[in-house]
Amino acid sequence: LLSEAQWRCVLRLLQFGTNVRRWLAFWRRRPAEGWPTDGSSARAWWRYACTCVAEEEAKRVCRFRIRWEEIAARRALRQRYVKLWRSNFRSRAQSEELLCIEDTLRVQEILLFRSWPEATGAAAGAAGGLAALWNKVAGGGSSGG
């Protein structure tokens, strides 16, 4: 078992390793002119700084992950919205549910969901609306191949 001081030392060592890795990755791209002495070298250093920040931000964004449960919940929400939107006769409760769902969505998502292709005939199977869209794009059916 480690004491608190030992834990802090281990954490500092891990942080040092992370910083050294980052420093080495960015060191290779430093401007060759050295420290800025004129306008062109200052621009090169600003370019270098912006590149470093942009790369760190890109790494941070790439670490963002979506769990399958979130994808499944989003799909269920879309399916429910489309079903409510397409129903010819909506009860008051269904209309209120539709409005509640719309309150959680962005305008772009509402427009996308409303334009979602309707599954018909053979397309009503596993692929659903995407198969209907494909049939529309491909000219109405499969032509062998």
N, C-alpha and C positions, 0 to 999 in steps of 0.2 A: 504494500500500500504506500502511495506517495503522499508526502506532505503537501500543503498548499504552496509552499515556496518551490518545491520540486515540480508541481504541475505548472506553475507560472513559467518556470525555466523551460519545460518541454514545449509549452505553447509559444514562447518566444523563439525557440529553435525552429519550430515548424513555420512560424511566420517569416523568420529569416530565410528559410529555404524557399518559400514562395516568392519573397522579394528578390532573391538572387536569381531565380528562374526568370522572373519578369524582367529584371535588369539586363540579364544576358540576352534575352530575346530582343529587347529594344536597343541595346548597345550596338549591335551589328548594323543598325539602320541610322545611326547618328550621322549628321552631316559631316563631310570630310573637312570642311573649312575650319573646324574648331569653333571656339566661342565667337558669337557674332561681333563683328567690328564694323560692318557696313550694311547697307540695305539688303543686298542679295543674300548675305549669310544670315541676316536676321530673318528673312523670309524662309530660308531653308530650315532654320530652327523652329519657326512657327509651324511650318508644314510637318516637320518631324513630331512636334508636340501634338498637333491635331490628329496625326495618324495613330500615335500611341493611344490617345484617349478614345478614338473611334474603334480601335481594335479591342481595347478593354471592354468597351460598351457592347460590342458585338459578341464577345465571349460571355458577358453577363446575360445577354438576351438569349443566347443559344442554350444556356443552362435552364431556361424556363421550359418546363415539361408539363404536358397535359396528361392526366391519368385517364385510363379507359373508362372509368366510371363517369368522368366529366363528359367524355365524348358520347357515351350512351345516354346520359341525361339530356345533353343538347339535342341529340337525334330524336329522343322521345318528345321533347318540347317542340321541335320542328314538325314532327308528325302530327302532334295534337293541334298545333296552330293551323296547319294545312287542312286537317280534317274539319276543324271549326270554320275556317274561312270558306271552304267549299260547300258546306252544308246549306241547302236551300232554305230550310226552315230551322231557325235558331230560336231556342227558348231564351228567356231573359237571363237565366243562369249561364247559358252558353255564351251569350253576348258579353256578359260581364267577365267571364273567364277569358274570352278573346281580348278584351280590353286590358285585363290584368297581364296577360302574356305580352301584349304590345308595349306595355309600360316598361317591361324588362329588356326589350329589344331596341337596337338602333334602327334608324330609318332604312339603312341599306339592307339590314337583315329582314325587315318586314317586306320590303320590295322583292328581295330574293325569294322569300318563302311564298309570297303571293304568285310569283312567276314560275314556281316549281312545276315542272311538267306533270300532268296527270297520267297515272298508269292505267292503260286500257288493254284488254284482251290478254295476249300472252305476256305482255310487259308487266302485268300486275303481279308477277311472281317475285322471285327473290331480288331482282335488280330494281324493281319498282319504277319510279319516274325516270331514272337514268336510262333505262332501256327504251322507254318511249321517246326520250329526247334523242337517243342514238338513232332510232328508226326514222325520226323526222329528219335528222341531219344526213343520214345515209341514203335517203331517198325512198323510205317506206318499207324497206325490208332487206333481208340478206340475199345477196346474189351469189351465194356459193363461195368457196374459196378457202 
